[in-house]
Amino acid sequence: MSTELNEPHDSYGIPASGDRTAPAQGEPEPTASPGRFRLPWLPFSIGAAVGTLVGIGSTLLVTTLDFSGHHFEAAVDECGITAGAWARIGDDGESLSLDHRGDDESSGISVEFLVCILAELEAPDSVIEEMSQTRALDGRQSADWDGIHASWAYHPDTGLDVVLSRS
């Protein structure tokens, strides 16, 4: 037996005096305390992981926000329409009026341009379908999506007239 048996030991069999002599033959090897095992890189790794997640989240948030105030102008430009009498930007870029060509009209935007603008503004298929099924008897209809309010009316003579605004 070891001569250190009379000395006080901690719960892991290590003498309290700090003397770390080898155990006597037949005695088990003392194990390290979980509290004494250090990972100097762990706080840095956790901080780096948290910082990366915060950075990615912030980047995603900022890139999805539209600070320009010209959402409607971008849609008109992307579809190759010249803003004018049939596609009017109003309220400092906060609204867009679209005048579709009806049977009795010689001018106005085509269905293709109207659908292009709605697609650029990410209008749900359900809203586009509601617009295409509107009859003159239905009166003015409306729908909302992603911060955009749309109202429209249809008559065969004047076509589908749509007003879009930020809601």
N, C-alpha and C positions, 0 to 999 in steps of 0.2 A: 504494500500500500504506500501511497505517497505520504510524504512528511507534511504536506500542506493541509491535511484533513482537518487539523485543528484551527486553521485560519478561516476567517469568514469567506464565503464564496457567494457570487451572485447566482441568479437562478439558472445560469447556463454552465455552472461549474468552473467559472474563471475566478481565480483568487481576487479578492477585493483590493489587495495591495497593488494589483496591476502586474504582478509577476506572472509571466506567461510561460511557465515551465511545462515541459512535455508531460503528459499524464503517465502514470505508472503503467506497467504492463497489465493488460486486462481491463483497464478503465477506458470508458468510451471517450472518443475525441470530442472536446467541447465544440458546440456549433455556434455560429455567429448570431448575434441578436438581430432580429429584423429591423430594429430601430437603429442599429449601427451600420447597416448596409446602405451606402450612399450612392445615389445616381446624380452626379453633378450636372449632367446634361439634361435631366428630366425637366426642371423648371424652364430651361431655355426652349426645349422641344414643345412643351405645352404652350408657352408664350408665342412661339412661332406659328403653331397650328391655329391658335385663336386669332392671331393677327392676320393670317392668311384668309381665314373664314370671314372675318370682318371686312377685309379688303375686297374679297370676291362679292360679298353681299352688297357692299356700297357701290361697287362698279355696276352690278346688275341693276340696282335701283336707279342710279343716275342715268344709265343708258336707256331705260324704259320711260323716263319722264320726258315730256316734250316742253322745253322751256322757250321754244321759238315763238309760240303764239300764231304760227302760220301753217297749221296742220292742213287746213283747207287749200291754201295756196299750193302747198307741196303736192297734194292730190291732183289738182288741176294741171300743174306743170308736168307731173309724171305721166298723165294721160295725153299730153300734147294738145291741150285745149288752150286757146288764147282767151283769157278772161275778157269778157265783154258783155254784150247784151244778153247772151244765153247762159253765161256762167259768171255770176256776179259775186265778188268777195265783198262782204260788208262788215260793219262793226269792228273795224281794225283787225280783220282776219278771224273774227270769232263766228262768222256765219257765211254761208254759201247758198246762193239761190240758183237753181238749175231749171232752165226752160226747155223742155223737150218739144220737138217739132210735132205738131198735130196735123190732122188731115187738111185743115183749112189754112195751114201756115206754110210759108215757103222757107222759113228759117227756124233754127233751133238746134239743140244738140241731138245727136242720134242716140238710139238705145245703147249702142256699143260704148259710146263715151259715158253715158249715164252709169252703165254697169261697171265700167273701168273706175270711175270715181268712187262708187260704192265699195268696190273691191279694195281700192287703195286705202279707204277709211275703215277697212275690215268689218263691213256691215255683215251681220249674220245672214246665212242663206234664207232664213225664215223671213227676214225683213224684205229682202229682194223679192221673194216669192209673194209676200203680201202686196208689195207695190205692183207687181205684174198682174195680180188678180183683182186690183181695185177697179170698180166700175163707176161710171158717172153718178149713179144713184147712191153710192156709198158715202159721198161727201168727203170732207177732209179727214185723212187718217194720220196716225202718228205712231212712232216707235222710238225706243231709246236703246243705246248700246255704248259701252266704253266711254262714257262722258259726252256722247253725241246724241242730240235730239233731232229726229227727222219728222217732218210733216209733209204730206203730199196730197194732191188732188188730181183726178184724171177726168178728162172729157175727150172724146174722139176728135173733136174739132181743134182743141188747143193742146192736146197731148198730156203727158205726165209732168206736172210742175212740182218740184221738190225744194223744200227749204231745210237746210241743215244748220244746226247751231250747237255751240258747246253748252252742255247742261251743267 
